[in-house]
Amino acid sequence: MTDYSNHSFLIVGAGVFGISTAYHITKKYPEAKVTIIDRTPFPCEAGASWDSTKAVRADYAHLFWCKLAWSAVDIWRNDPLFKPHFHEVGMVWLDDTGHAQRVLDTYAELGIPNEAKMVTVKELTDMYPGLFDTTDYTGVKEILVNTMSGCAEAEQAVKSVYDYVVAQPGVEYKVATVSKLLFDDHGDTLGVLTTDGEKVLGDTTLLCTSSYTSKLLADSAPDRPELQPGHRLGALGFATGQLVLTPAQREEFKKSPVFQQGVGTLQTLSMGLHSNGTLKIGSDLPIYNEVHVNGVDHPIRCPPERNLYDQFHVPPVLVKELDECNKRIFGDRAKELHYDPNSYRICWDMICPDGDFLITQHPHSKNLVVATGGSYHGFKFLPVIGKYILETATGEIDEEKKNRWGWDRNNGGDADEGLLPSRRLSDLFNAKC
């Protein structure tokens, strides 16, 4: 059996998956060498984890996800490293699919203590006076409220873990852009090559590279189709913007919950109030971008190349959608809630077709672990996900997670079809509002 106490781990990507993995390595193997490499000093703005606020909740209809998320929520609520960044403002779901009842049934089956319940519109507006009186309730069949859910200030939460990690002996954070993986004569992974020509090696290389994973693997070995994830992964983006509240509005909205308007074609999400006085709104109409790599016979979905892409350059049609999102959630109140025009952003993540993660030892290259596929619900697992990525690397992962997150699993699962993108980013810049 391998002794990992003096192992060298090379983590590519310093987002949620990467930093959480480094955290759990230092906890379990304090003598190990850990090198974290990312393209910029922390945080990298290209990452989905670099953001104002993210939802933290265990409101899943599936037993596996509900149980796993509750283990993370419990840490958010109680651990001194995570608790300062968690706002337990609750979460509201407007639904027409029966999701709310399935969540309640799942909580009951698992015996998880929580405060999730179904409410009427009147009960909801009484809980949050003045906020949702004129919300668009068209088509809503169920309203789920869980006051034990909420949101976390994402950048600061990840930075707290980063600060802990880089303070540990044996940990190095390296600023460099990775151009490709390095392989030995047998095709097994040795480490990475940077754009500056530096070779960075490790006993185990972990790709925590989110929406850039498919492109990196293609650039690394275009002549090895077995190395490519193909249908298993695809990057997609969502538009977000920040409402800037006045001091009086901040006082009124300080207990505003995470609010999921999950009915209709344009579904939207509002986060709780950030400590800087902003309120994030996101559209759930995803977009995609495709690039081509010489030697690879299929297009790869990833963010546009840096010289062609500014994540803060958002097509006008998406800005208009965000205005509509504001109106759907806050109704008449939207007239007095205004976006910071410099806050519009396209947030990219990597999605698997079934909504599960892809966390696996690569079956076609030893010493390589692929840990990605956050599928827009990965952030909340910051306290725990690195434990399972590490266990995957060391071969200790349990069979359920190994099979669910594996390379060759059946990917025809239960993803929300609304998260599979049908709109190309380049087309939207030419679209009429």
C-alpha positions as CSV (number, residue, x, y, z in Angstrom):
1,M,0.0,0.0,0.0
2,T,1.3,3.5,-0.9
3,D,2.5,5.7,1.9
4,Y,0.9,9.1,1.2
5,S,2.5,10.8,4.2
6,N,5.5,11.9,2.1
7,H,3.6,12.0,-1.2
8,S,3.8,15.0,-3.5
9,F,0.4,16.2,-4.7
10,L,0.1,18.7,-7.7
11,I,-3.3,20.4,-7.7
12,V,-4.1,22.4,-10.9
13,G,-6.8,24.9,-10.1
14,A,-7.4,26.9,-6.9
15,G,-11.2,27.0,-6.8
16,V,-13.6,25.1,-4.6
17,F,-12.5,21.6,-5.6
18,G,-8.8,22.4,-5.6
19,I,-8.6,24.4,-2.3
20,S,-10.8,21.9,-0.5
21,T,-8.6,19.1,-1.6
22,A,-5.5,20.9,-0.4
23,Y,-7.2,21.5,2.9
24,H,-8.0,17.9,3.4
25,I,-4.5,16.7,2.3
26,T,-2.9,19.0,5.0
27,K,-5.3,17.6,7.6
28,K,-4.7,14.0,6.8
29,Y,-1.1,14.1,5.6
30,P,0.6,17.1,7.2
31,E,4.1,15.9,6.0
32,A,3.0,15.6,2.3
33,K,4.1,18.1,-0.3
34,V,1.3,20.1,-1.9
35,T,1.8,22.3,-4.9
36,I,-1.3,24.4,-6.0
37,I,-1.0,26.0,-9.4
38,D,-3.3,28.6,-10.9
39,R,-3.0,31.3,-13.5
40,T,-3.2,34.3,-11.2
41,P,-2.6,35.2,-7.6
42,F,-5.5,34.0,-5.5
43,P,-8.3,34.3,-6.4
44,C,-8.5,33.6,-10.1
45,E,-11.4,35.7,-11.4
46,A,-12.1,33.1,-14.2
47,G,-13.3,30.6,-11.6
48,A,-16.9,30.1,-10.7
49,S,-15.9,30.2,-7.0
50,W,-14.8,33.8,-7.4
51,D,-18.2,35.4,-6.8
52,S,-20.2,37.4,-4.3
53,T,-22.6,34.9,-2.8
54,K,-23.5,31.2,-3.4
55,A,-26.3,29.1,-2.1
56,V,-25.8,26.8,0.8
57,R,-28.6,24.2,1.3
58,A,-29.4,20.5,1.5
59,D,-32.7,20.8,-0.2
60,Y,-32.2,17.9,-2.6
61,A,-34.8,15.4,-3.6
62,H,-32.3,12.6,-3.9
63,L,-31.1,10.8,-0.9
64,F,-27.4,10.8,-1.8
65,W,-27.2,14.5,-2.4
66,C,-29.4,15.5,0.5
67,K,-27.2,13.5,2.9
68,L,-24.0,14.7,1.4
69,A,-25.1,18.4,1.4
70,W,-26.4,18.2,5.0
71,S,-22.9,17.1,6.1
72,A,-21.6,20.3,4.5
73,V,-24.3,22.5,5.8
74,D,-23.6,21.3,9.3
75,I,-20.0,22.4,8.9
76,W,-21.0,25.8,7.5
77,R,-23.2,26.3,10.5
78,N,-20.8,25.3,13.2
79,D,-17.1,25.2,12.1
80,P,-15.2,28.4,13.0
81,L,-13.4,28.4,9.6
82,F,-16.6,28.4,7.6
83,K,-19.3,29.8,9.9
84,P,-18.2,33.5,9.6
85,H,-19.0,33.5,5.9
86,F,-22.4,31.7,6.1
87,H,-25.6,33.8,6.3
88,E,-28.4,31.5,7.5
89,V,-31.2,33.6,5.9
90,G,-33.2,30.7,4.6
91,M,-34.1,29.7,1.1
92,V,-37.4,29.8,-0.8
93,W,-38.3,27.7,-3.8
94,L,-41.2,28.4,-6.2
95,D,-42.0,25.2,-8.0
96,D,-44.4,23.5,-10.3
97,T,-42.8,20.1,-10.6
98,G,-43.4,18.5,-7.2
99,H,-39.8,19.1,-6.2
100,A,-40.8,20.7,-2.9
101,Q,-42.7,17.6,-1.7
102,R,-39.9,15.3,-2.8
103,V,-37.4,17.3,-0.8
104,L,-39.6,17.0,2.3
105,D,-40.0,13.3,1.8
106,T,-36.2,12.9,1.4
107,Y,-35.6,14.8,4.7
108,A,-38.1,12.6,6.4
109,E,-36.6,9.4,5.1
110,L,-33.1,10.4,6.2
111,G,-34.3,11.7,9.5
112,I,-32.4,14.9,9.1
113,P,-33.5,17.7,11.5
114,N,-34.5,20.7,9.5
115,E,-37.0,23.5,9.3
116,A,-38.1,22.9,5.7
117,K,-41.8,23.3,5.1
118,M,-44.4,24.1,2.5
119,V,-46.2,27.5,2.7
120,T,-48.8,29.5,1.0
121,V,-48.2,32.8,-0.7
122,K,-49.8,34.6,2.2
123,E,-47.6,32.7,4.7
124,L,-44.5,33.6,2.6
125,T,-45.3,37.3,2.4
126,D,-45.9,37.3,6.1
127,M,-42.5,35.8,6.8
128,Y,-40.8,38.4,4.7
129,P,-42.8,41.6,4.9
130,G,-42.7,43.9,1.9
131,L,-40.2,41.8,-0.1
132,F,-42.3,39.3,-2.1
133,D,-45.8,40.9,-2.1
134,T,-45.8,41.4,-5.9
135,T,-43.6,38.5,-6.9
136,D,-44.6,36.7,-10.1
137,Y,-46.4,33.6,-8.8
138,T,-47.8,32.5,-12.2
139,G,-47.9,28.7,-12.4
140,V,-46.5,28.2,-8.9
141,K,-47.9,25.0,-7.3
142,E,-45.7,24.6,-4.3
143,I,-43.6,27.0,-2.2
144,L,-40.8,25.4,-0.1
145,V,-39.1,27.4,2.7
146,N,-36.2,26.2,4.6
147,T,-34.9,28.7,7.2
148,M,-31.8,26.6,7.9
149,S,-30.5,27.2,4.3
150,G,-28.9,30.4,3.2
151,C,-25.8,31.6,1.3
152,A,-22.1,32.2,1.8
153,E,-19.9,35.0,0.7
154,A,-18.0,32.9,-1.8
155,E,-14.7,34.6,-2.3
156,Q,-14.1,35.2,1.4
157,A,-15.0,31.7,2.3
158,V,-12.7,30.1,-0.2
159,K,-10.0,32.6,0.8
160,S,-10.3,31.5,4.4
161,V,-9.5,28.0,3.4
162,Y,-6.7,29.2,1.1
163,D,-5.2,31.2,3.9
164,Y,-5.2,28.1,6.2
165,V,-3.7,25.9,3.5
166,V,-0.8,28.1,2.4
167,A,0.2,28.6,6.0
168,Q,0.9,24.9,6.4
169,P,4.4,23.6,5.9
170,G,5.0,21.8,2.6
171,V,2.4,23.8,0.7
172,E,3.3,26.0,-2.2
173,Y,1.1,28.2,-4.3
174,K,2.5,28.8,-7.8
175,V,1.2,31.4,-10.2
176,A,1.5,30.1,-13.7
177,T,-0.6,29.1,-16.7
178,V,-0.6,25.4,-17.4
179,S,-0.3,24.7,-21.1
180,K,-0.5,20.9,-21.0
181,L,0.0,17.7,-19.0
182,L,3.3,15.8,-19.1
183,F,3.3,12.1,-19.7
184,D,5.9,9.4,-19.5
185,D,6.5,6.8,-22.2
186,H,3.6,4.7,-21.0
187,G,1.2,7.6,-21.1
188,D,1.0,8.0,-17.4
189,T,1.0,11.5,-15.9
190,L,4.1,13.1,-14.5
191,G,2.9,16.7,-13.9
192,V,2.3,19.8,-16.1
193,L,4.1,22.2,-18.4
194,T,3.5,25.9,-18.0
195,T,3.4,28.5,-20.8
196,D,6.8,29.7,-19.5
197,G,8.3,26.3,-20.2
198,E,8.6,25.2,-16.6
199,K,7.9,21.6,-15.7
200,V,6.0,21.1,-12.4
201,L,5.9,17.5,-11.3
202,G,4.0,15.5,-8.7
203,D,3.4,11.9,-7.7
204,T,-0.3,12.6,-8.2
205,T,-1.7,15.3,-10.4
206,L,-5.3,16.5,-9.7
207,L,-7.1,18.4,-12.3
208,C,-9.5,20.8,-10.5
209,T,-9.8,23.0,-13.5
210,S,-13.6,23.3,-13.9
211,S,-14.7,24.7,-17.2
212,Y,-11.2,24.5,-18.7
213,T,-10.8,20.7,-18.1
214,S,-11.8,19.4,-21.5
215,K,-9.6,22.0,-23.3
216,L,-6.6,21.2,-21.2
217,L,-6.9,17.5,-21.8
218,A,-7.3,18.1,-25.5
219,D,-4.3,20.4,-25.7
220,S,-2.3,17.8,-23.7
221,A,-2.9,14.8,-25.9
222,P,-5.0,15.5,-29.0
223,D,-3.9,12.2,-30.5
224,R,-5.2,10.2,-27.5
225,P,-9.0,10.1,-27.8
226,E,-9.3,7.8,-24.8
227,L,-8.0,10.7,-22.6
228,Q,-10.7,13.1,-23.7
229,P,-13.9,13.4,-21.6
230,G,-16.1,13.9,-24.7
231,H,-19.8,13.8,-23.8
232,R,-19.0,13.5,-20.1
233,L,-18.3,17.2,-19.6
234,G,-19.3,20.5,-21.1
235,A,-18.7,24.1,-20.0
236,L,-21.7,26.5,-19.7
237,G,-22.3,30.0,-18.4
238,F,-24.9,31.9,-16.7
239,A,-25.4,35.7,-16.5
240,T,-25.4,37.4,-13.1
241,G,-25.5,41.0,-11.9
242,Q,-25.4,42.8,-8.6
243,L,-28.2,45.0,-7.3
244,V,-26.7,47.9,-5.3
245,L,-28.9,48.7,-2.3
246,T,-29.2,52.0,-0.4
247,P,-28.5,52.0,3.4
248,A,-32.3,52.0,4.0
249,Q,-32.8,49.1,1.5
250,R,-30.0,47.2,3.1
251,E,-31.7,47.3,6.5
252,E,-35.0,46.1,4.9
253,F,-33.3,43.3,2.9
254,K,-30.8,42.1,5.5
255,K,-33.0,39.0,6.1
256,S,-33.9,38.5,2.4
257,P,-33.5,34.7,1.7
258,V,-32.0,32.9,-1.2
259,F,-35.0,32.9,-3.6
260,Q,-35.4,30.4,-6.5
261,Q,-38.1,31.4,-9.0
262,G,-38.2,27.9,-10.6
263,V,-41.3,28.2,-12.7
264,G,-41.5,29.2,-16.4
265,T,-39.0,29.5,-19.2
266,L,-37.0,32.2,-17.5
267,Q,-36.0,30.9,-14.1
268,T,-34.0,33.0,-11.8
269,L,-32.2,33.1,-8.5
270,S,-31.6,35.9,-5.9
271,M,-29.0,35.5,-3.2
272,G,-29.1,36.9,0.3
273,L,-27.6,40.3,1.0
274,H,-23.8,40.5,0.8
275,S,-22.0,42.5,3.5
276,N,-21.0,45.0,0.9
277,G,-24.7,45.9,0.4
278,T,-25.2,44.1,-2.9
279,L,-27.8,41.5,-3.9
280,K,-26.8,39.0,-6.6
281,I,-29.4,38.0,-9.3
282,G,-28.8,35.2,-11.7
283,S,-30.6,33.9,-14.8
284,D,-31.0,30.2,-15.3
285,L,-30.9,30.3,-19.1
286,P,-27.5,28.9,-19.8
287,I,-25.1,29.6,-22.7
288,Y,-22.2,27.7,-24.3
289,N,-19.1,28.4,-26.3
290,E,-17.2,25.9,-28.5
291,V,-13.6,25.8,-29.6
292,H,-11.7,23.5,-31.8
293,V,-8.3,21.8,-31.1
294,N,-6.2,20.5,-33.9
295,G,-6.3,16.7,-33.8
296,V,-9.5,16.4,-31.9
297,D,-12.5,15.4,-34.0
298,H,-15.2,17.1,-32.0
299,P,-15.8,20.7,-30.7
300,I,-15.0,21.3,-27.1
301,R,-17.2,23.4,-24.9
302,C,-15.2,25.8,-22.7
303,P,-15.0,29.6,-22.2
304,P,-13.7,31.6,-25.1
305,E,-9.9,32.1,-25.3
306,R,-8.7,35.0,-23.1
307,N,-7.9,37.3,-26.0
308,L,-11.5,36.9,-27.3
309,Y,-13.3,36.9,-24.0
310,D,-14.0,39.3,-21.2
311,Q,-16.3,37.7,-18.6
312,F,-17.6,41.2,-17.7
313,H,-18.6,41.9,-21.3
314,V,-22.2,40.6,-21.2
315,P,-24.4,40.7,-24.3
316,P,-27.3,43.2,-24.1
317,V,-29.9,40.4,-24.4
318,L,-28.6,38.9,-21.2
319,V,-28.7,42.2,-19.4
320,K,-32.3,42.5,-20.4
321,E,-33.0,39.0,-19.1
322,L,-31.4,40.0,-15.7
323,D,-33.8,43.0,-15.6
324,E,-36.7,40.6,-16.1
325,C,-35.3,38.3,-13.4
326,N,-35.3,41.2,-11.0
327,K,-39.0,41.9,-11.8
328,R,-40.0,38.3,-11.5
329,I,-38.7,38.1,-8.0
330,F,-39.3,41.5,-6.5
331,G,-42.3,42.6,-8.6
332,D,-43.1,46.3,-8.1
333,R,-40.1,46.6,-5.9
334,A,-37.8,46.0,-8.9
335,K,-38.3,49.6,-10.0
336,E,-36.3,50.9,-7.0
337,L,-33.6,48.2,-7.2
338,H,-30.9,49.0,-9.6
339,Y,-27.9,47.0,-11.0
340,D,-24.3,48.1,-10.8
341,P,-23.6,48.4,-14.5
342,N,-20.1,47.2,-13.9
343,S,-21.2,44.0,-12.1
344,Y,-22.7,42.1,-15.0
345,R,-20.8,38.8,-15.4
346,I,-20.9,35.5,-17.2
347,C,-20.1,32.8,-14.7
348,W,-18.7,29.6,-16.2
349,D,-18.8,26.2,-14.7
350,M,-18.4,22.6,-16.0
351,I,-21.5,20.4,-16.1
352,C,-22.0,16.7,-16.4
353,P,-25.2,15.6,-18.2
354,D,-26.6,14.0,-15.1
355,G,-25.7,16.8,-12.7
356,D,-23.3,14.6,-10.8
357,F,-19.6,15.4,-10.4
358,L,-16.8,13.8,-12.3
359,I,-14.3,12.8,-9.6
360,T,-12.2,9.8,-10.7
361,Q,-8.8,8.4,-11.3
362,H,-8.3,8.6,-15.0
363,P,-8.6,5.1,-16.4
364,H,-6.2,5.8,-19.2
365,S,-3.4,7.6,-17.3
366,K,-2.0,6.6,-14.0
367,N,-1.3,9.3,-11.3
368,L,-4.0,11.5,-12.8
369,V,-7.2,12.4,-11.0
370,V,-9.9,14.4,-12.7
371,A,-12.1,16.4,-10.2
372,T,-14.6,18.6,-11.9
373,G,-18.2,18.8,-13.1
374,G,-19.5,21.1,-10.3
375,S,-22.7,21.5,-12.4
376,Y,-23.6,24.8,-10.6
377,H,-24.2,23.2,-7.3
378,G,-20.7,22.4,-6.2
379,F,-19.8,25.4,-4.1
380,K,-21.8,24.4,-1.0
381,F,-19.6,21.3,-0.7
382,L,-16.4,23.4,-0.1
383,P,-16.0,22.0,3.5
384,V,-16.2,18.3,2.5
385,I,-15.6,17.7,-1.2
386,G,-11.8,17.7,-0.9
387,K,-12.1,14.7,1.4
388,Y,-13.6,12.7,-1.3
389,I,-11.2,13.9,-4.0
390,L,-8.3,12.9,-1.8
391,E,-9.9,9.5,-1.1
392,T,-10.3,9.1,-4.9
393,A,-6.6,9.8,-5.3
394,T,-5.6,7.3,-2.6
395,G,-8.1,4.6,-3.6
396,E,-10.1,4.9,-0.4
397,I,-13.3,6.3,-1.9
398,D,-16.4,4.2,-1.1
399,E,-18.1,2.3,-3.9
400,E,-21.2,4.5,-4.1
401,K,-19.3,7.7,-4.8
402,K,-16.8,5.9,-7.0
403,N,-19.6,4.6,-9.2
404,R,-21.7,7.8,-9.1
405,W,-18.7,10.1,-10.0
406,G,-16.8,7.6,-12.2
407,W,-15.4,8.1,-15.7
408,D,-17.5,5.4,-17.4
409,R,-20.7,5.7,-15.5
410,N,-24.1,5.9,-17.2
411,N,-24.4,9.6,-17.8
412,G,-28.1,9.6,-18.8
413,G,-29.3,10.5,-15.3
414,D,-31.5,13.1,-13.8
415,A,-30.0,16.4,-14.7
416,D,-32.4,19.3,-15.0
417,E,-32.8,19.8,-18.7
418,G,-32.9,23.6,-18.1
419,L,-29.2,23.5,-17.2
420,L,-28.2,22.0,-20.6
421,P,-27.4,25.0,-22.7
422,S,-28.9,25.6,-26.2
423,R,-27.7,29.2,-26.8
424,R,-24.3,30.0,-28.3
425,L,-22.5,33.0,-26.7
426,S,-21.4,34.5,-30.0
427,D,-25.0,34.5,-31.4
428,L,-26.2,36.5,-28.4
429,F,-23.9,39.4,-29.1
430,N,-25.8,39.8,-32.4
431,A,-29.3,39.1,-31.0
432,K,-31.8,41.9,-30.9
433,C,-33.2,42.8,-27.5
